[in-house]
Amino acid sequence: GLVASGGLTLAQGTLTPLLTSGPASNRVNLVLLSEGYTSSQLSQFLGDATNLVNNFLGTMPWQEYRGYVNAYAITVASAQAGSDHPTYPSWVNTYFNSVYEYYNYIITIPPNGYDPNYANGQGKVDALISSLMPQANIVMLLVNDPTPGGSSGIGGTNGTSNRRPIITALNPYLPYSEIPVHEAGHFFAGLVDEYTSPYPGYVPAEAPNSTRETNRAAVKWRAWIDPSTPVPTPNSYEYEGLVGLFEGAQYQTAGWYRPKFDCKMRTLSVVPVDFCEVCTEQIVKSIYQVVRPIDTVNPAGSNVTIYSAQPAAFSVTTPQPLTHDLSVQWYTNGVAVTGATNRSFQFDPRQLGNGSHALRVIVADATGLVRNDSALLLRGTNTWSVSISLNEQRLAAPLYLGDGKFRLTITGTAPQGFVIQGSTNLTHWVRLVTNSLAGGKFDYTNGPGGLPFRYYRTVSPP
């Protein structure tokens, strides 16, 4: 369930979080506004909004990606409860001036056929969204009226305001409780209706779930069509469980095709119909147009310099699907690191050596709900440019040369050069020579006649 807690009040609206799954900057933000709820009914609205969100996120594929969604309620009081019903007639004073405009079923707000003034309806929605939750991706107006109905305005996944919201009546019974999910298919994923009943004036167009293409090789959802399925596909129950090319969509009985015999974009029923595979895929891809598979990275900067030989920690955090996990793979200089498939990675600078290196992580969603992801929406990458600058020297090959002379070899790495120091007691050190390594080594011989130093070390600046 969802718990309403806290709140941000601005002007006449109050924003209350209902579900927080992650940062608003990387989540699908669902916002519900109260319409036709009086001030004494606003607590009821929070309960109604919670139930709507739970129902919405209980429908596939939203259920699988519940963790990719934040939900909020914006409470704003109306002077009277309900909505306008011109066919009764019945008129009430509500904040957004909603009205059952067509056939006592399609609910609209101004500008509409009863009031052309944007400021009286849509302007109020835009003002509240812009002020309280400008990152909203799905906006719903919940109308406190039991008469079923609704509509869907212009939407998208770009997170901007100034859009017509999904409008739905408060009717928790099937099939009416399916209206918000169906309308979100339009608003959020760009899906079209698959009805065949006439809609005068409607002009069909290519859409993710509708086409007039009948060449199997050119059908946009061909990845879902089995080779044995005829194309076009007969509109019969024999093929109801298969994805194919079924004639009838976008209010057209002929010439336009849909992916499956039935789908939630075609039928709202007391026995809920699922989204078909093609519509499901489109919704998942639309979610990933908003939500990157990577939430945060550490280190946050893209350029990292390492001076120590100790392993350096890199990590990512990700959103989490409900029943499957995202895959993670780390790469150094374009080569996959064997076994490096966790969200954290220990970068060992000694294995690569001094210089510039590329560290990359790829997080991907291999869900079977998507077969066509040519835009790689279900994949996120992050790359760090890692500069390794280690100062590691070793003293090797000591050799007594006679006459007080002594030679040793310095090997390793010293990008900034090194200093040879000597001591007789390991407490006080004296600089003997400053130099740099050539080819990873340097031969040192003490001066003529020798010096009484018994201990040697090298020191390099960072």
C-alpha positions in Angstrom: 0.0 0.0 0.0 0.9 3.7 -0.2 1.3 6.0 2.7 0.6 9.8 2.4 3.1 11.7 4.5 4.5 15.2 4.5 3.4 17.8 2.1 4.3 21.0 0.2 1.7 23.8 0.1 1.6 26.5 -2.5 -1.2 28.9 -3.2 -4.4 26.8 -3.3 -2.7 23.4 -3.8 -0.9 21.0 -1.5 1.5 18.4 -2.8 1.6 15.1 -0.9 4.0 12.2 -1.8 2.2 8.9 -2.1 5.0 6.7 -3.3 8.7 7.6 -3.4 10.8 5.0 -5.3 13.8 7.2 -6.2 14.9 10.7 -7.3 12.2 12.7 -9.2 14.9 13.4 -11.8 15.1 9.8 -12.7 11.6 8.4 -12.1 8.2 8.4 -13.9 6.4 11.0 -11.8 2.7 10.3 -11.6 0.6 13.3 -10.2 -3.1 13.2 -9.3 -5.1 16.4 -8.8 -8.4 16.6 -6.9 -11.5 17.8 -8.8 -14.9 18.2 -7.2 -13.7 17.4 -3.7 -14.8 19.9 -1.1 -12.4 21.0 1.7 -14.0 18.4 4.0 -13.4 15.7 1.4 -9.7 16.2 0.7 -8.7 13.4 3.1 -11.0 11.2 1.1 -9.2 12.3 -2.0 -5.9 11.1 -0.6 -7.4 7.7 0.0 -9.0 7.6 -3.5 -5.7 8.7 -5.1 -3.8 6.0 -3.2 -6.3 3.4 -4.4 -6.0 4.6 -8.0 -2.2 4.5 -7.9 -2.2 1.0 -6.4 -4.6 -0.2 -9.1 -2.5 1.5 -11.8 0.7 -0.1 -10.6 -0.9 -3.4 -10.2 -1.3 -3.7 -14.0 1.4 -5.1 -16.1 3.9 -3.8 -17.2 3.6 -1.1 -14.6 3.6 -3.7 -11.9 7.0 -5.0 -12.9 8.4 -1.4 -13.0 6.7 -0.1 -9.9 10.1 0.8 -8.5 10.5 3.2 -11.5 7.5 5.3 -10.4 7.0 8.1 -7.9 3.4 9.1 -7.2 2.1 12.4 -5.7 -1.3 13.9 -4.9 -2.1 17.6 -5.3 -5.1 18.5 -3.1 -7.1 21.6 -4.0 -10.6 22.2 -2.7 -13.7 22.8 -4.8 -16.7 24.8 -3.6 -19.1 21.9 -4.4 -18.7 18.2 -5.0 -19.0 16.3 -8.2 -18.9 17.6 -11.8 -21.1 19.2 -14.4 -23.7 17.0 -16.2 -25.3 19.1 -19.0 -27.5 16.2 -20.0 -29.4 16.1 -16.6 -28.9 19.1 -16.4 -26.8 19.5 -13.3 -24.2 22.2 -12.7 -21.8 22.5 -9.7 -19.0 24.9 -8.8 -15.7 23.0 -9.0 -12.1 24.2 -9.1 -11.2 23.0 -12.6 -14.7 23.4 -14.0 -14.9 19.8 -15.3 -17.9 18.7 -17.4 -19.2 15.5 -18.9 -19.2 17.0 -22.3 -20.0 14.2 -24.7 -22.6 11.5 -24.2 -22.3 12.0 -20.4 -19.1 10.0 -20.6 -16.2 12.1 -22.0 -15.1 14.5 -19.2 -13.2 17.7 -20.2 -12.0 20.9 -18.6 -11.8 24.3 -20.3 -11.0 25.2 -23.0 -13.8 23.0 -24.2 -17.2 23.3 -25.9 -18.7 24.9 -22.8 -16.0 27.3 -21.8 -13.2 28.4 -24.2 -11.2 30.1 -21.4 -7.9 28.2 -20.8 -7.5 30.0 -17.5 -10.6 28.4 -16.1 -9.4 24.8 -16.4 -6.2 23.7 -18.1 -4.4 26.9 -17.0 -5.1 25.9 -13.3 -3.6 22.4 -13.9 -0.5 23.9 -15.6 0.0 26.4 -12.8 -0.2 23.8 -10.1 2.1 21.3 -11.9 4.6 24.0 -12.9 4.8 25.2 -9.3 4.6 22.0 -7.3 5.8 19.2 -9.5 7.4 20.4 -12.8 8.9 17.0 -13.4 5.5 15.4 -13.8 5.3 12.8 -16.5 1.8 11.6 -16.1 -0.9 14.0 -14.9 -4.3 12.8 -13.8 -7.4 14.7 -12.8 -9.5 12.6 -10.4 -13.1 13.7 -10.6 -15.2 13.1 -7.5 -18.2 11.8 -9.4 -19.4 8.2 -9.6 -20.6 8.4 -13.2 -18.0 6.6 -15.2 -16.0 8.6 -17.8 -12.8 10.2 -18.7 -10.5 11.4 -21.4 -6.9 11.7 -22.3 -5.2 14.9 -23.4 -1.9 15.4 -25.2 1.0 13.8 -23.3 4.4 12.4 -23.7 7.5 11.6 -21.7 9.3 14.9 -21.8 8.3 15.9 -18.3 6.9 19.3 -19.4 3.8 21.0 -18.2 1.2 22.8 -20.3 -0.5 19.5 -21.3 -4.0 18.2 -21.2 -4.2 15.7 -18.3 -5.8 12.3 -18.1 -9.2 12.9 -16.6 -11.0 10.0 -14.9 -14.1 9.8 -12.8 -14.1 8.3 -9.3 -15.5 4.9 -10.1 -13.6 2.0 -8.6 -15.5 -0.7 -10.3 -14.4 -2.7 -13.4 -14.2 -1.9 -16.2 -14.2 1.8 -15.2 -11.2 1.5 -12.9 -9.3 0.4 -16.1 -9.8 3.9 -17.6 -6.6 5.5 -16.1 -4.4 2.6 -17.3 -5.9 2.7 -20.8 -5.7 6.4 -21.0 -2.0 6.4 -19.8 -1.3 4.1 -22.8 -2.3 7.1 -25.0 -0.9 9.9 -22.8 2.5 8.3 -21.9 3.3 5.7 -24.5 1.7 7.1 -27.6 -0.6 4.1 -28.1 -3.7 4.5 -30.2 -7.2 3.0 -29.7 -7.7 -0.3 -31.5 -11.5 0.1 -31.7 -13.3 -0.4 -35.0 -16.4 1.6 -34.2 -16.6 4.8 -36.3 -15.3 8.1 -35.0 -16.3 10.8 -37.4 -13.4 13.2 -38.2 -10.7 10.9 -36.8 -7.6 10.6 -39.1 -5.6 7.4 -38.5 -1.8 7.5 -38.5 1.0 5.1 -38.0 1.5 4.3 -34.3 3.4 1.8 -32.2 0.3 -0.5 -32.1 -1.3 0.3 -35.5 -0.1 0.1 -39.1 -1.4 -0.2 -42.6 1.7 -2.1 -43.6 0.9 -5.7 -44.6 4.4 -6.8 -45.8 5.6 -9.2 -43.0 9.2 -8.0 -43.3 8.2 -4.4 -42.9 5.7 -4.7 -40.0 7.2 -2.7 -37.1 6.4 -5.4 -34.5 7.6 -8.3 -36.7 9.9 -9.5 -33.9 6.8 -10.7 -32.1 5.2 -12.5 -35.0 5.9 -16.3 -35.3 6.9 -17.4 -38.8 3.9 -19.8 -38.8 1.4 -17.0 -38.1 -0.3 -15.8 -41.3 0.0 -12.1 -42.1 -2.6 -10.5 -42.3 -4.0 -12.7 -39.5 -7.6 -13.9 -39.5 -9.8 -12.2 -36.9 -10.7 -15.4 -35.2 -10.3 -17.0 -31.7 -8.0 -19.5 -33.3 -5.3 -16.8 -33.3 -6.3 -14.8 -30.2 -3.2 -15.8 -28.2 -0.8 -14.9 -30.9 0.8 -11.6 -32.1 0.0 -11.1 -35.7 -1.6 -8.5 -38.0 -5.3 -8.2 -37.2 -7.4 -5.9 -39.4 -9.3 -3.2 -37.6 -7.9 -0.4 -35.5 -8.1 3.4 -35.0 -11.9 3.3 -35.6 -11.4 1.7 -39.0 -12.8 -1.7 -39.9 -10.5 -2.1 -42.9 -7.1 -0.9 -44.0 -5.5 -0.5 -40.6 -4.1 -3.3 -38.4 -3.4 -4.0 -34.8 -1.0 -6.5 -33.2 -3.3 -8.8 -31.4 -6.9 -10.1 -31.4 -7.6 -8.3 -28.1 -5.7 -5.8 -25.9 -6.4 -3.2 -23.2 -6.1 -0.6 -26.0 -9.2 -2.3 -27.5 -11.3 -3.7 -24.7 -12.2 -2.5 -21.2 -14.0 -5.3 -19.5 -15.2 -6.6 -16.1 -12.7 -9.3 -16.9 -9.5 -7.2 -17.3 -7.7 -7.7 -20.6 -3.9 -7.4 -20.6 -1.9 -5.1 -22.7 -0.7 -7.1 -25.7 3.0 -7.8 -26.1 3.5 -4.9 -28.5 1.8 -2.4 -26.3 3.6 -3.7 -23.3 6.9 -3.3 -25.1 6.1 0.3 -26.0 5.2 1.1 -22.4 8.4 -0.3 -21.1 10.4 1.6 -23.7 8.5 4.8 -22.8 9.4 4.2 -19.1 13.1 4.0 -20.1 12.8 7.2 -22.1 12.3 8.8 -18.7 14.2 6.5 -16.3 17.9 5.9 -17.0 19.0 2.4 -15.8 21.7 4.2 -13.6 20.6 6.4 -10.7 23.9 7.5 -9.3 27.6 6.8 -9.8 30.5 7.1 -7.5 32.9 8.8 -7.9 30.5 11.4 -9.3 33.1 13.1 -11.5 34.1 11.7 -14.9 37.9 12.3 -14.4 39.7 10.4 -11.6 43.4 10.5 -10.7 44.9 7.7 -8.7 48.2 8.2 -6.8 48.0 5.2 -4.5 48.6 1.5 -5.3 45.6 0.6 -3.2 42.4 -0.5 -5.0 40.0 2.3 -5.7 36.2 1.8 -5.2 33.8 2.6 -8.0 30.0 1.9 -7.8 26.6 2.6 -9.3 23.1 2.5 -7.9 20.1 1.5 -10.1 16.4 1.3 -10.1 15.0 -2.1 -9.4 12.3 -4.1 -11.4 10.0 -6.2 -9.3 10.9 -9.7 -10.4 14.1 -9.5 -12.3 17.5 -7.8 -11.9 19.4 -5.5 -14.2 22.7 -6.8 -15.6 25.9 -5.0 -14.7 29.3 -5.4 -16.5 32.5 -3.4 -15.9 35.1 -2.8 -18.6 38.7 -1.5 -18.5 40.0 0.0 -21.7 37.1 -1.6 -23.6 37.7 -5.2 -22.3 35.1 -6.8 -20.1 36.5 -7.7 -16.6 35.8 -11.3 -15.9 33.4 -11.6 -13.0 32.9 -7.9 -12.6 29.1 -8.0 -12.6 28.2 -6.3 -9.3 27.2 -2.7 -8.7 30.5 -2.1 -7.1 34.0 -2.5 -8.5 37.5 -2.5 -7.0 39.8 -0.9 -9.5 43.4 -2.2 -9.1 45.8 0.4 -10.5 48.7 -2.0 -10.4 47.2 -4.2 -13.0 47.1 -1.4 -15.6 50.1 0.7 -14.7 50.7 4.4 -15.1 48.9 6.4 -17.7 45.3 7.1 -18.9 42.7 4.4 -18.8 39.0 4.1 -19.5 36.7 2.5 -16.9 33.2 1.8 -18.0 30.1 0.2 -16.5 27.1 -0.9 -18.6 23.8 -1.5 -16.9 21.1 -3.2 -19.0 17.6 -4.6 -18.7 17.4 -7.9 -20.5 13.6 -8.2 -19.9 11.7 -10.5 -22.2 9.0 -7.8 -22.4 11.1 -6.0 -25.0 12.4 -7.5 -28.2 13.1 -4.4 -30.3 15.3 -1.8 -28.6 17.2 -0.4 -31.5 17.7 2.9 -29.6 19.3 1.1 -26.7 16.8 2.7 -24.2 17.2 -0.2 -21.8 20.9 0.3 -21.5 22.8 2.8 -19.4 26.5 3.5 -19.4 29.0 5.5 -17.4 32.6 6.1 -18.3 35.4 7.4 -16.1 38.7 8.6 -17.4 41.2 7.2 -14.9 44.7 8.6 -14.7 47.1 6.4 -12.8 50.2 8.1 -11.4 51.9 5.7 -9.0 55.3 6.3 -7.4 56.7 2.9 -6.8 60.4 2.2 -6.7 62.4 -0.7 -5.5 66.1 -0.8 -4.5 67.7 -3.9 -6.2 71.0 -5.5 -7.1 73.3 -4.1 -4.4 76.9 -4.6 -5.3 80.1 -3.6 -3.4 82.7 -2.3 -5.8 85.6 -2.0 -3.5 87.5 1.1 -2.3 84.4 2.2 -0.4 82.3 2.3 -3.5 78.8 0.9 -3.6 76.2 0.5 -6.4 72.5 -0.2 -6.4 69.7 -0.1 -9.0 66.3 1.7 -8.6 63.4 0.1 -10.6 59.7 0.9 -10.8 57.8 4.0 -11.6 58.4 7.6 -10.7 56.5 10.0 -13.0 57.7 13.1 -11.1 61.2 11.9 -10.6 62.8 10.7 -7.3 65.4 11.5 -4.7 67.9 9.0 -3.3 68.4 9.5 0.4 70.9 7.9 2.8 71.0 7.4 6.5 73.2 5.8 9.2 70.5 5.5 11.8 67.1 5.4 9.9 66.2 8.6 11.6 68.1 11.3 9.9 68.2 11.2 6.1 70.4 13.1 3.7 69.7 13.8 0.0 72.2 12.2 -2.3 70.9 12.6 -5.8 67.8 13.7 -7.7 67.0 12.0 -11.0 64.4 10.2 -13.0 64.0 6.7 -14.2 65.0 5.8 -17.8 63.3 2.7 -19.1 62.0 1.9 -15.6 65.4 1.9 -13.9 68.4 4.0 -12.7 71.8 2.8 -11.5 73.3 4.6 -8.6 76.9 4.5 -7.5 78.2 6.4 -4.4 80.9 9.0 -4.9 84.7 8.5 -5.0 86.2 7.3 -1.8 82.8 6.2 -0.6 80.5 7.6 2.1 79.7 6.0 5.4 75.9 5.6 4.6 74.5 2.2 5.5 70.8 2.7 4.5 69.3 3.9 1.3 65.8 4.9 0.2 64.0 6.7 -2.6 61.4 9.4 -2.2 59.1 10.7 -4.9 56.7 13.7 -4.9 53.0 12.8 -5.5 
